[in-house]
Amino acid sequence: MNKLAISLFLCAALLFAGACSPRSLPRQDPVPESLTAAESTPRPETMNAGGSSPEATPMAQQAVVAVAESGALDMSFPQTFAITRPDEKISTTLTSYFITGTSDPSQPVYFGEEEVTRLGSKGLFGVHVDLAMGDNTFTFSQGDDKTTVTITRKPQTTAKITGLVQESIYPAFNGSARAGGTLLAECTAPSGAKVTATFEKQTVELKQVAQANAGLPATFRGGFTLAGEYADDETANAGKIEYTMTYGGTTKTYESTGDVFVAGANSRLAVQVSNYLGLVYPDPAVPSSFREKLKKGGVDYIESQTNDHYKLSSGGYLPTEAGRIIEGKVAVKNTLSSVESASGAKFESYTFKGTITPVFFTKMGEGTFSLTLFNSDGMPAVDLSSSRLFSTAEPTVSGGAVTYEFTQKVQGNLWGYNVSYTGTDTVLRFAYKPHVSEGDKPLTGITIVLDPGHGDQDNGALGVPGKTGPDENAVNMAHALLTRDLLEKQGAKVLLTRSRKDEFLTLDQRVEFFEKSGADLFVSIHHNSLAESTDANTVSGTEVYYHSGLSRSTANKLLENLTAGTGRNKRKVAQSYYRVTILPYAPAVLCELGYLCNPLEYENLTSAAQQEKTAQALVSGIKAVFS
C-alpha cells in the first residue's frame, strides 16, 4: 500500500488566519482596581508534558511531577484512536477540510486503505481532504477501531430574515442632529417589507436602498426634518427612534438602542471618548490603520455621523461605541496656561495645564516628536533644562490647534511615550531606554509585563486533540509562568496580566494594566491556528507582531532568539494592529510561538522540555533587547 504522504514544508505565501490572537476591538469593561491581583494569587505549579521526555532537563522533569500532583496545567492528551475534528457530523461551505485525530503511536492509522504518516511520536495526525457538494464520507481506522466522518458541503447562500436587525437600527449607540436639520433613520429589514420610523411625532416611510430577493437582508433609509423646540445654546437628549415593520402579514415595532441628541441653533455637537482607548481611523473602511489612540475623557466636535462612526473636527473617525455625546452647554475650547516639567530615573514628563481634556495627535519624525492639542490656544514655553532626550520644544498655533515639536538630542534614546489626562491637564510622558546591569542578575531594575493570551471561558485556539488536550489558554499560561520564573532569576520584576487559567481580562484591561504598571516591556504570549480549510501539516513556526515603530527592533530580537533557541521555523516579524500592542508607552509585542493545529508542532509546544527551551529563548531575547 502507498502511504498518504503528509509533507511538512513551509507555505510562505499562505495567508494565516489564526483564530487565537486578539484582533477584535471590543467595548471596554471595568478596569482592575489593582495591578497586584495577578501577583497576589497563589502561583500554579510549573507545567507538565503528560510524561517525561528523554531530552527533558531536571527542571522539566520536576515540572512533570509537580503538575501531575496539582493538576493546574496538565499538558497531557490521549494516545488512543479518535477523530477530534470534526467531532460530529457538520455542514460547511468550505471547499476543503483538515481532519485531525489522536491515536496509539505504536500502531498504524489508515485513511481508507492508505496509511497516514504521523511525524511525531505521540500519535497525533491530520489529513487534508477536498470536499465535493453534498455528503462527503471519510473512513479512518486503527486496529479493530473504525470511525467514519461525514462532512456535508453546501452552497454559500445569504440567509433570509423575518424582522429588523436590532444592531442595524439607527442609532445603535448615540445619534446626533441639529435643530432644524435632518435626522437619519436607517435599518436592515427583509427585502420587500414596509418600514416606517417615528420621531418628534413625525412618521416617515423608509425606502429600500437596493433591490434584492424577497426576505433577504436589505438596507432601508430615510430621514426627518427636525421641527421641535430646543434650547439655542445646549445639546439635548431627545429620546429614541421608533421603527415599525410590516412583512408577511405581520407588523412588529422596534426601538433604537441608542438615543438621539439634538444641538440647538447656537450649540455644536461634541463627543467625549468613553472607552479606555478611542481608536481614530483615517478611513473607517480600513480598520488596520489608526490615526491616533485617544484616551478616555478626550473631547472634540462632531462634523458628521453614521451608525458606526463620528467624523471628528480634528480629523479621522471615532467608533460610535467608543464615545458619548455631551449634553447641556458644550465647552470644548482649551486654553493652555503653563507646562510643568518633571523627571525620574526612568522617564521625563511634561504636564500641559489646561481648561479641558483636548483630543490630540502625535507624530514621530526623523529625530523629532510632535504633539498637537486640538481646539486649543496658548503657547506656554517648555523647560527642557533637565531633559535627557530633547534640545528644543517649539510651539506653533494653526487652525485652532497648538503643536509642540520636540527635537531629540540623540536618536535611539527614546524608549516610549504616552499621553494621558490628569483632571483637565494633559500629560506627555517619555521613557528612557533601560539597560542590563553587570553581575548574575542583569535585568535588575527592569519591569516586564507578560500577558498570557485568553483565559477562563475564552479558550483561544484548540489544538489537534481538540477538547481532549490542552488548549491555547493553558499552553499560553504554561509558557508565561516558566518565562516569569526564569526572568525573576535574572533580576527582573515580572507582572502577569493573569496567573491562572480561570482568570480573564479584556483586551483594553490588558493594555491599561501595562500603562499603569510603569513597565519597560510588554510581551503577549499566544499560539497560532489556521482556518479549517488549510492543510496545517504544511504550516509551522514562530511569528512576532508589533504596532509602534519603537517596538520593531524588539520584535526582531525576540524572533531571532526564539527561533534559534527552539529550532522552529522563522516565519516573520510584522507590523499589525493587535490591540494589546498598540500603546507606545514602551515596546509592546505579541509572540505567536507556534501552530497548535499542526500535529508535530503541537507535540513540541506541549512538551515540558520544549517549553523550557522556549522560555529560555524568550529570556535570551529580552536580555538582548536591553543590551
C-alpha positions in Angstrom: 0.0 0.0 0.0 1.1 3.6 -0.7 1.3 5.8 2.3 -0.6 9.0 2.4 2.2 11.5 2.4 1.7 14.5 4.6 4.6 16.8 3.9 5.9 19.4 6.3 7.1 22.2 4.1 6.6 25.9 4.8 4.0 27.7 2.6 5.3 31.2 2.6 2.5 32.5 0.5 -0.2 31.2 2.8 -2.3 33.8 4.4 -2.5 33.0 8.1 -6.0 33.1 9.6 -5.2 32.4 13.3 -8.2 32.3 15.5 -6.1 32.6 18.7 -4.9 36.2 18.6 -6.6 39.4 19.8 -7.7 41.1 16.6 -11.1 42.3 17.7 -11.7 45.8 19.2 -14.2 45.1 22.0 -16.1 47.5 24.2 -14.4 48.5 27.4 -15.2 46.6 30.6 -14.3 47.8 34.1 -10.6 48.1 34.7 -9.0 46.1 37.6 -8.5 48.3 40.6 -5.1 46.9 41.4 -2.1 45.8 39.4 -1.1 43.3 42.0 -4.0 40.9 41.5 -2.0 38.6 39.4 0.9 38.7 41.8 -1.2 38.1 44.9 -2.8 35.0 43.5 -1.1 31.7 44.6 1.2 30.6 41.7 0.2 27.5 39.9 2.9 24.9 39.6 5.0 24.8 36.5 3.6 22.9 33.5 4.0 19.3 32.6 4.0 17.4 29.3 2.0 14.4 30.4 5.1 12.3 30.6 8.8 12.6 30.8 11.0 13.1 27.7 14.5 11.7 27.0 15.8 15.2 26.4 14.0 16.8 29.4 16.2 18.6 31.8 15.8 18.2 35.6 13.7 21.4 35.7 11.4 20.0 33.1 11.2 16.6 34.8 10.3 18.2 38.1 7.6 20.2 36.4 6.0 17.0 35.2 5.8 15.7 38.7 4.6 19.0 40.2 1.7 19.4 37.7 0.7 15.7 37.8 0.1 16.3 41.5 -1.6 19.6 41.3 -3.5 19.3 38.0 -3.1 23.0 37.5 -1.7 22.9 34.0 -2.0 19.4 32.6 -0.3 19.2 29.2 -1.3 15.6 28.5 -3.6 14.3 25.8 -5.0 10.9 24.9 -2.9 8.4 22.9 -5.9 6.4 21.8 -7.7 6.4 18.4 -10.3 9.1 17.9 -11.2 11.8 15.4 -11.1 15.1 17.2 -12.1 17.5 14.3 -14.8 17.4 13.3 -16.1 15.8 16.5 -19.6 15.4 14.9 -21.3 15.5 11.6 -21.0 19.0 10.2 -22.2 21.2 7.3 -19.9 23.8 5.8 -19.4 25.9 2.7 -15.7 25.2 2.7 -14.1 23.5 -0.3 -11.6 21.5 1.8 -11.1 20.5 5.4 -8.3 19.5 7.7 -9.4 16.4 9.7 -7.4 15.7 12.9 -7.2 12.9 15.4 -5.3 11.1 18.2 -4.1 7.6 18.1 -1.9 4.9 19.7 1.6 5.8 18.4 2.6 2.1 18.4 0.0 1.1 15.7 -0.6 2.4 12.2 -3.6 4.6 11.3 -5.3 4.2 8.0 -7.3 6.7 5.9 -9.3 4.4 3.8 -6.7 1.9 2.6 -3.8 4.2 2.9 -1.6 4.5 5.9 -1.4 8.0 7.4 2.1 9.3 8.0 2.5 10.6 11.6 5.7 12.6 12.0 5.5 13.0 15.8 6.0 10.4 18.5 2.7 10.8 20.4 0.1 9.6 17.8 -1.3 12.9 16.6 -2.3 13.2 12.9 -4.1 15.4 10.4 -5.3 14.8 6.9 -6.4 17.5 4.4 -9.3 16.5 2.2 -11.2 18.1 -0.7 -15.0 18.5 -0.4 -17.5 17.9 -3.1 -21.0 19.3 -3.0 -23.2 17.2 -0.8 -22.2 14.5 1.7 -18.5 13.6 1.9 -17.7 10.4 3.8 -14.2 9.6 5.1 -13.2 6.4 7.0 -10.3 6.2 9.4 -9.2 3.1 11.3 -6.6 1.8 13.8 -6.5 -1.9 14.6 -10.1 -3.0 15.2 -11.4 0.5 15.7 -13.0 2.3 12.7 -14.5 5.8 12.5 -16.5 7.4 9.7 -16.5 11.2 9.3 -19.3 12.9 7.3 -18.9 16.4 6.1 -21.7 18.0 4.1 -20.7 20.8 1.7 -23.5 23.2 0.9 -23.5 26.2 -1.4 -22.9 29.7 0.0 -26.2 31.5 0.5 -27.5 34.5 2.3 -30.0 33.6 5.0 -33.4 35.3 4.8 -34.6 37.3 7.8 -38.1 38.0 9.1 -37.5 41.1 11.2 -35.3 44.1 11.7 -31.7 43.5 12.7 -31.5 45.3 16.0 -27.9 46.4 15.8 -28.5 47.9 12.4 -31.2 50.3 13.7 -30.0 53.9 13.9 -28.8 55.0 16.4 -27.2 51.8 17.7 -25.3 53.9 20.3 -25.7 57.7 20.2 -27.3 59.6 17.3 -26.8 63.3 16.6 -28.6 66.0 14.7 -29.0 69.8 14.7 -32.2 71.6 15.4 -33.9 72.4 12.1 -31.6 69.9 10.4 -32.1 66.3 9.1 -32.1 63.3 11.3 -31.1 59.9 9.7 -33.4 56.9 10.1 -31.9 53.6 8.9 -32.1 49.9 9.5 -31.7 46.4 7.9 -35.0 44.6 7.2 -36.3 41.8 4.9 -36.4 42.9 1.3 -40.0 43.7 0.3 -41.0 44.9 3.8 -42.7 48.2 4.6 -40.7 50.1 7.2 -41.6 53.4 8.9 -39.8 55.5 11.5 -41.3 57.8 14.1 -39.7 60.7 15.9 -40.9 64.0 17.3 -44.5 62.8 16.5 -43.4 62.6 12.8 -43.7 59.3 10.9 -41.8 58.7 7.6 -41.7 55.7 5.4 -38.2 54.4 4.7 -37.1 53.4 1.2 -35.3 50.2 0.3 -31.8 51.3 -0.9 -31.2 48.4 -3.3 -33.3 45.6 -4.8 -32.9 42.1 -3.5 -34.9 38.8 -3.5 -37.8 38.8 -1.0 -36.7 38.1 2.5 -33.0 38.8 2.1 -31.4 41.5 4.3 -31.8 44.9 2.7 -31.0 48.5 3.9 -33.9 50.9 4.4 -33.2 54.6 4.8 -35.0 57.9 5.3 -34.9 61.0 7.4 -36.7 63.6 9.4 -36.6 67.4 9.3 -36.4 68.3 13.0 -39.1 70.9 13.9 -39.1 70.6 17.7 -38.1 73.3 20.0 -34.6 73.1 21.5 -32.6 75.5 23.6 -30.3 77.5 21.4 -27.1 77.1 23.4 -27.5 73.4 24.5 -27.5 69.9 23.3 -30.4 67.8 24.5 -31.2 64.1 24.7 -34.4 63.8 22.5 -35.0 60.1 23.1 -35.2 57.1 20.7 -36.5 56.5 17.2 -39.4 54.0 16.9 -39.5 51.7 13.9 -42.4 49.7 12.6 -42.1 46.9 10.0 -44.8 45.1 8.2 -43.8 41.9 6.4 -45.6 38.6 5.6 -48.8 39.8 7.1 -47.2 40.6 10.4 -46.5 44.0 12.0 -43.7 44.5 14.5 -42.4 47.5 16.4 -38.8 48.2 17.4 -36.9 50.9 19.2 -33.4 52.2 18.6 -30.9 51.1 21.2 -29.3 54.5 21.3 -30.7 57.9 22.0 -30.8 60.9 19.6 -29.0 64.1 20.8 -30.1 67.4 19.2 -27.8 70.5 19.2 -29.6 73.9 19.4 -29.0 76.7 16.9 -26.0 78.1 18.7 -24.6 74.9 20.0 -22.2 72.4 18.4 -22.4 68.6 18.7 -19.4 67.2 20.7 -18.3 63.8 21.8 -16.2 62.6 24.7 -14.2 59.4 24.5 -15.9 56.9 26.9 -13.7 53.9 26.4 -10.2 53.5 27.9 -8.9 53.7 24.3 -10.7 55.5 21.5 -9.1 54.4 18.2 -9.4 57.0 15.5 -9.2 55.9 11.9 -8.3 58.0 8.9 -10.6 55.8 6.8 -13.3 53.8 8.7 -13.2 51.2 5.9 -9.6 50.3 6.8 -9.7 49.2 10.5 -6.0 48.3 10.4 -4.8 51.9 10.1 -5.0 54.2 13.1 -4.7 58.0 13.0 -4.5 58.2 16.8 -5.2 56.2 20.0 -7.2 58.7 22.1 -7.7 58.3 25.9 -10.9 58.2 27.9 -12.0 61.8 28.5 -10.8 63.5 25.3 -13.4 65.8 23.7 -13.9 67.0 20.2 -16.6 68.4 17.9 -18.6 66.1 15.6 -18.6 67.1 11.9 -21.0 64.3 10.8 -22.1 60.8 11.8 -23.1 57.3 10.6 -24.4 54.5 12.7 -20.8 53.3 13.2 -18.6 56.3 13.4 -18.3 60.0 14.4 -16.3 62.2 12.0 -14.3 64.4 14.3 -13.4 68.0 13.6 -9.8 67.2 14.4 -9.7 64.6 11.6 -10.5 60.9 11.4 -13.4 58.7 12.6 -14.1 57.6 16.1 -16.4 54.4 16.5 -19.7 55.4 18.0 -19.4 52.7 20.6 -16.2 54.5 21.9 -17.8 57.9 22.7 -20.7 59.6 24.3 -22.3 62.8 23.0 -22.0 65.7 25.5 -25.3 67.0 26.8 -26.1 70.5 28.0 -23.8 73.5 27.4 -20.8 72.3 25.4 -17.4 73.7 26.2 -14.6 72.2 24.0 -12.3 75.1 23.9 -9.0 74.5 25.8 -6.6 77.3 26.9 -3.1 76.3 27.9 -1.7 78.3 30.8 1.7 76.6 31.5 3.8 73.5 31.0 5.3 71.7 34.1 8.4 69.6 33.6 9.4 66.6 35.8 11.8 63.7 35.6 12.6 60.5 37.3 15.1 57.6 36.9 13.2 56.1 34.0 11.3 59.0 32.4 10.7 62.7 31.9 7.2 64.2 31.6 5.5 67.5 30.6 2.2 68.5 32.0 0.2 70.9 29.9 -2.1 72.8 32.3 -5.4 73.4 30.6 -9.1 74.0 31.0 -10.4 70.8 29.3 -9.1 67.5 28.0 -8.5 68.0 24.3 -8.1 65.3 21.7 -4.5 65.0 20.4 -2.4 63.8 17.6 1.2 62.5 18.0 3.8 62.0 15.3 7.3 60.5 15.3 9.7 62.1 12.8 13.3 61.8 11.9 14.8 62.9 15.2 11.6 64.7 16.2 8.4 64.2 18.1 5.3 66.3 17.9 2.2 66.7 20.0 -0.9 68.5 18.6 -3.7 69.6 21.0 -6.9 70.4 19.1 -9.4 73.1 19.9 -6.6 74.8 21.9 -4.8 78.1 22.2 -1.9 79.5 24.2 1.8 78.7 23.7 3.5 78.4 27.1 7.2 77.6 27.0 8.6 74.1 27.8 11.5 73.9 30.2 14.0 71.4 28.8 16.9 72.3 31.2 16.8 68.8 32.8 15.8 66.9 29.7 18.0 63.9 28.7 16.1 63.5 25.4 15.3 66.8 23.8 17.1 70.0 22.9 14.2 72.2 21.8 10.4 72.2 22.0 8.9 74.8 19.6 5.1 75.6 19.8 3.0 76.8 16.9 -0.7 77.6 16.6 -2.6 76.9 13.4 -6.3 76.1 12.6 -7.4 76.2 16.2 -4.7 73.7 17.4 -1.4 74.0 19.3 1.5 71.9 18.2 4.7 71.3 20.1 7.7 69.9 18.1 10.4 68.3 20.3 13.9 67.8 18.7 15.9 64.9 20.1 19.4 65.3 21.2 20.4 61.8 20.2 18.2 59.4 18.3 17.7 56.0 19.9 17.4 57.1 23.5 13.6 57.5 23.3 12.2 54.1 24.6 8.5 55.0 24.5 5.9 57.7 25.1 2.4 58.2 26.4 -0.3 60.8 26.5 -2.8 60.8 29.4 -5.1 63.1 31.3 -4.9 64.1 35.0 -8.0 66.1 35.7 -8.1 68.7 32.9 -4.3 68.5 32.4 -2.7 66.7 29.5 0.4 64.7 30.5 3.1 63.8 27.9 5.5 61.2 29.3 8.7 59.9 27.6 10.5 56.8 28.8 14.3 56.3 28.8 15.8 53.1 27.4 16.8 50.7 30.3 20.0 48.7 30.1 21.2 45.4 31.5 23.5 45.6 34.5 26.6 43.8 35.5 26.6 40.6 37.6 24.4 37.5 37.7 21.1 39.5 37.7 21.5 41.6 34.6 17.7 42.5 34.5 17.7 44.2 37.9 15.6 47.4 37.9 13.7 46.3 34.7 10.0 45.6 34.9 8.3 43.3 32.3 4.7 42.6 31.8 3.9 39.1 30.5 0.4 38.7 29.1 -0.8 35.1 28.6 -3.5 35.4 26.0 -7.1 34.4 26.5 -8.2 32.9 29.8 -11.2 31.4 31.7 -14.1 30.7 29.2 -12.0 32.2 26.4 -10.0 29.1 25.4 -8.3 30.6 22.4 -7.4 28.0 19.7 -8.0 24.3 20.2 -5.1 22.0 19.4 -5.0 18.8 17.4 -6.6 16.8 20.3 -9.5 19.2 20.3 -11.3 19.3 23.7 -9.3 16.3 24.9 -6.0 18.1 25.2 -4.6 21.4 26.4 -6.0 24.5 24.6 -4.3 27.7 23.8 -5.3 29.2 27.1 -3.4 26.5 29.0 -0.4 26.5 26.7 0.0 30.3 26.9 -0.2 30.1 30.7 2.4 27.4 30.9 4.9 29.3 28.8 4.2 32.6 30.7 4.8 31.0 34.2 8.0 29.4 33.2 9.3 32.5 31.5 8.4 34.6 34.6 10.4 32.3 36.8 13.5 32.5 34.6 13.2 36.3 34.3 13.0 36.7 38.0 16.2 34.7 38.4 17.8 37.3 36.1 16.7 40.1 38.5 13.6 41.4 36.6 10.4 42.4 38.2 7.7 40.5 36.3 4.0 41.3 36.3 1.4 38.8 34.9 -1.8 40.2 33.5 -3.3 36.9 34.7 -1.7 33.9 36.6 -4.4 31.2 36.4 -6.3 29.5 33.6 -9.6 30.7 35.1 -8.7 34.4 35.0 -9.8 36.7 32.2 -9.1 40.3 31.2 -10.5 42.2 28.2 -8.0 43.5 25.7 -8.4 47.1 26.9 -7.8 45.9 30.5 -4.6 44.3 29.5 -3.4 47.5 27.8 -4.4 49.6 30.8 -2.6 47.1 33.1 0.5 47.8 31.0 0.2 51.5 31.2 -0.4 51.6 34.9 2.4 49.2 35.6 5.2 51.5 34.5 6.8 48.5 32.8 9.7 48.7 30.4 8.4 45.9 28.1 5.1 44.2 27.3 5.1 40.7 25.8 1.9 39.0 25.0 2.2 35.2 24.6 0.0 33.4 22.1 -0.1 30.3 19.9 -1.4 30.2 16.4 -4.1 28.4 14.4 -5.4 28.3 10.9 -8.7 28.1 9.1 -10.2 24.6 9.0 -9.8 24.6 5.2 -6.0 24.9 5.4 -3.6 21.9 5.4 -2.0 22.6 8.8 0.7 20.0 8.2 2.3 22.5 5.9 2.5 25.5 8.2 4.6 25.8 11.3 6.9 28.2 13.1 7.1 31.4 15.1 5.9 34.9 14.4 6.2 38.2 16.3 4.0 41.2 15.8 4.3 44.9 16.8 2.5 48.1 16.1 4.6 51.1 17.1 7.8 51.7 15.2 9.5 51.9 18.6 8.8 48.2 19.0 10.2 46.9 15.7 13.7 46.3 17.0 12.3 44.4 20.0 10.2 42.2 17.8 13.2 41.3 15.6 15.4 40.4 18.5 12.7 38.2 20.1 12.1 36.3 16.9 15.8 35.8 16.3 16.3 34.3 19.8 13.1 32.3 19.8 13.8 30.5 16.6 17.5 30.0 17.3 16.7 28.6 20.8 13.8 26.3 19.7 14.7 25.3 16.2 11.3 26.3 14.9 10.7 28.0 11.6 11.4 31.7 11.5 8.2 32.9 9.8 8.1 36.6 10.2 8.2 39.9 12.1 5.2 42.0 11.0 3.6 45.3 11.9 0.0 44.7 12.7 -2.9 46.1 14.8 -3.3 43.6 17.6 -4.9 45.8 20.3 -2.6 44.7 23.1 0.4 46.1 21.1 -0.8 49.5 20.1 0.2 51.5 23.2 3.6 53.2 22.6 4.3 53.5 26.3 7.2 51.1 25.9 8.0 48.3 23.4 5.0 46.0 23.1 4.9 42.8 21.1 2.7 39.7 20.6 4.5 36.4 20.1 2.8 33.6 18.2 5.1 30.8 19.4 3.9 28.0 17.1 0.8 26.4 15.5 -1.4 24.3 17.7 -3.2 22.9 14.7 0.0 21.3 13.3 0.2 17.8 14.8 4.0 17.7 15.0 4.3 21.3 16.3 1.5 20.7 18.9 3.5 17.8 20.4 6.5 20.1 20.5 4.6 23.0 22.1 3.2 20.8 24.9 6.5 19.1 25.7 8.0 20.1 29.1 11.5 20.1 27.6 10.5 22.3 24.7 8.5 24.7 26.9 11.6 25.2 28.9 13.7 25.8 25.8 11.1 28.3 24.6 11.1 30.2 27.9 14.9 30.3 27.9 15.0 31.6 24.3 12.4 34.3 25.2 14.5 35.4 28.2 17.6 35.5 26.0 15.7 37.7 23.5 14.6 40.0 26.3 18.1 40.4 27.6 19.2 41.2 24.0 16.5 43.9 23.8 18.0 45.7 26.8 21.7 45.2 25.9 
